[in-house]
Amino acid sequence: MNIEETKKIADKAEGWLTDEEGKTLYNLAKSCKGKGVIVEIGSWKGKSTICLGNGSKEGDKIKIFAIDPHTGSSEQQKMFGKVDTFEEFKKNIKNAKVGDIILPLVKTSEEAANNFDKPVEFGFIDGAHEYNFVKLDFDLWFPKVMNGGVLAFHDSWHFIGSNLATAIPLLFSSKIKNPRLVDTITYFEKVEKNSSFDRFRNICFFIYCTLFGINGALRLKYQSGKVI
């Protein structure tokens, strides 16, 4: 399924994702070569999962582990109250015809990471956005990302917690290069050791995102799932 068809299907699922972000997730999943798996931390009702699934199916059909306890993050519970999103997630995945490639893990990020021993080729962090939760997700999953793999953060420059948890690795890690920003998604490549030029670019990227990263958030709105 191409990106235009994927967008039509993904638009029927509730969630927060701009068109460009959906396209980016689709293409990053499509570009995976099967050296590892794809992991999504925080699936909500499957909007981003659908983009990942169809991208992977257009590529090398890499399995996607969709990790979410489906009880809502702390900020989602403030917005929606007590929730159980798993049934709606399964319905959306089935309607998008990506159930054969999606492996849902109804667990917290920490619970899933404890017994996860597969190399990760692409990881997408979109769980709770408080600093301690985003940092925990990074600390748990970045070591599992293979060298040459990609890690992405959603909502990376307009939530204080996500902002800090994205900025600190960019500024201080020796294993990150080639950062990119698409609306509110920051993604970068993991390497064995980056160069001094890579670190300089990471700093420049951080400065750019600090000044202009909020612009992507202006395009990010909650979709009710009623778009046809």
C-alpha positions in Angstrom: 0.0 0.0 0.0 1.5 3.3 -1.0 1.8 6.4 1.2 -1.4 8.1 -0.2 -3.5 5.0 0.5 -1.9 4.6 3.9 -2.8 8.1 4.8 -6.4 7.5 4.0 -6.5 4.5 6.3 -4.4 6.1 9.1 -6.7 9.1 9.1 -9.5 6.9 10.3 -7.6 6.1 13.5 -7.6 8.6 16.4 -4.3 10.1 17.3 -1.7 12.8 16.9 0.3 12.7 13.7 0.9 15.1 10.9 0.9 14.1 7.2 4.7 14.6 7.0 5.3 12.6 10.1 3.2 9.7 8.8 5.2 9.8 5.6 8.4 9.8 7.5 7.5 6.8 9.6 6.4 5.0 6.4 9.6 5.7 4.6 11.9 4.9 7.6 10.1 1.5 8.0 10.3 0.9 4.3 14.0 1.5 4.3 14.8 -1.2 6.9 16.8 -4.1 5.5 15.9 -6.9 7.9 19.0 -6.7 10.0 16.8 -6.1 13.0 13.2 -5.4 14.0 11.1 -2.3 14.3 9.9 -1.2 17.8 7.2 1.3 18.6 7.0 2.6 22.1 3.5 4.0 22.6 0.9 3.0 20.0 -2.3 4.6 21.3 -5.0 3.5 18.8 -2.6 2.6 15.9 -2.4 5.6 13.7 1.4 5.6 13.6 1.5 1.8 13.7 -0.4 1.7 10.5 2.1 4.0 8.8 5.0 1.8 10.1 3.2 -1.4 9.0 2.5 -0.3 5.5 5.9 1.1 5.0 7.5 -2.1 6.2 5.2 -4.2 3.9 6.4 -2.0 1.0 10.0 -2.8 2.0 11.4 -5.9 3.4 8.4 -6.8 5.6 10.2 -6.3 8.9 8.1 -7.3 11.9 7.0 -4.4 14.1 6.7 -4.8 17.9 4.0 -2.3 19.0 4.5 -1.8 22.8 1.8 -0.1 24.8 -0.1 -1.1 28.0 -3.2 0.5 26.4 -4.2 2.2 29.6 -3.1 5.7 28.3 -0.1 7.7 29.3 -0.3 10.1 32.2 -1.2 13.1 30.0 -3.7 11.0 28.0 -5.4 10.0 31.2 -5.7 13.6 32.1 -7.4 14.3 28.7 -9.6 11.2 28.4 -9.8 9.7 31.9 -9.4 6.0 32.4 -9.0 4.2 29.0 -8.5 0.8 27.5 -7.4 1.3 23.9 -6.4 -2.2 22.9 -9.7 -3.3 21.2 -9.8 -0.1 19.1 -6.1 -0.6 18.3 -6.7 -4.1 17.1 -9.7 -3.0 15.0 -7.7 -0.3 13.3 -4.8 -2.6 12.6 -7.2 -5.2 11.1 -8.9 -2.6 9.0 -5.5 -1.4 7.7 -4.6 -5.0 6.8 -1.3 -4.9 8.6 -2.1 -7.4 11.3 0.3 -10.0 9.8 3.3 -7.7 10.4 2.3 -6.1 13.7 3.1 -7.9 17.0 1.4 -6.0 19.9 3.0 -6.3 23.3 0.5 -5.1 25.9 3.1 -4.0 28.4 4.9 -1.0 29.6 8.1 0.0 27.9 10.1 -1.2 30.8 8.3 -4.6 31.0 8.8 -5.2 27.3 12.5 -4.2 27.4 13.4 -6.6 30.2 13.0 -9.7 28.1 13.6 -8.2 24.6 16.7 -9.6 23.0 16.3 -8.8 19.3 18.4 -6.1 17.6 16.4 -3.0 16.7 16.8 -1.5 13.3 14.3 1.3 13.8 12.8 2.5 17.1 10.1 5.1 17.6 9.6 6.5 21.0 6.1 8.0 21.6 5.1 7.1 25.1 4.5 9.4 28.1 6.2 12.7 27.6 7.4 13.6 31.1 11.2 13.7 31.2 11.7 10.7 33.5 9.6 8.5 31.2 11.2 9.6 27.9 14.7 9.3 29.4 13.8 5.8 30.7 12.5 4.8 27.2 15.8 6.1 25.7 18.0 4.4 28.3 16.1 1.1 27.8 15.9 1.0 24.0 18.9 2.9 22.6 21.3 0.1 23.7 19.2 -2.3 21.7 19.4 -0.2 18.5 22.0 -1.7 16.2 24.8 0.4 14.8 23.5 1.9 11.6 20.0 1.7 13.0 17.7 4.7 13.6 15.9 6.0 16.7 13.1 8.6 16.6 11.3 10.7 19.2 7.8 12.1 18.7 6.8 15.4 20.2 10.4 16.2 20.6 10.6 20.0 21.0 7.3 21.3 22.4 7.0 19.1 25.6 9.6 20.0 28.2 10.3 16.4 29.1 10.7 15.2 25.5 12.8 18.3 24.7 15.3 17.6 27.4 15.4 13.8 26.8 16.1 14.5 23.1 18.5 17.3 23.6 20.8 15.6 26.1 21.8 12.7 23.9 22.3 15.0 20.9 24.7 17.2 22.9 26.6 14.5 24.8 26.4 11.1 23.2 29.3 9.8 21.1 27.0 7.4 19.3 24.6 9.7 17.4 24.9 11.3 14.0 22.8 12.7 11.1 19.9 14.1 13.2 16.8 15.2 11.3 13.6 17.0 12.2 10.2 16.4 10.5 7.5 18.5 12.2 7.7 17.1 15.8 9.7 13.9 15.0 13.4 14.0 15.6 15.4 11.0 14.4 19.0 10.1 14.1 21.4 7.3 13.3 23.3 5.3 15.9 26.9 4.6 15.3 29.8 3.0 17.1 31.5 6.4 17.5 30.7 9.7 15.9 33.3 12.2 14.6 34.0 15.7 15.9 32.2 17.0 12.8 29.2 14.8 13.7 29.2 16.3 17.2 29.4 19.8 15.7 26.4 19.1 13.5 24.5 17.7 16.4 25.0 20.9 18.3 24.0 23.0 15.3 20.9 20.8 15.0 20.0 21.3 18.7 20.3 25.1 18.3 18.1 25.1 15.2 15.5 23.0 17.0 15.6 25.1 20.1 14.8 28.2 17.9 12.4 26.7 15.4 11.3 23.2 16.6 8.0 24.6 18.0 6.8 25.3 14.4 6.1 21.6 13.8 3.8 21.5 16.8 1.6 24.0 15.2 0.7 21.4 12.6 0.0 18.7 15.1 -3.7 18.3 16.0 -5.6 15.4 17.5 -7.6 13.6 14.8 -10.9 12.1 16.0 -10.7 9.2 13.6 -13.8 10.4 11.7 -11.9 11.6 8.6 -12.8 9.6 5.5 
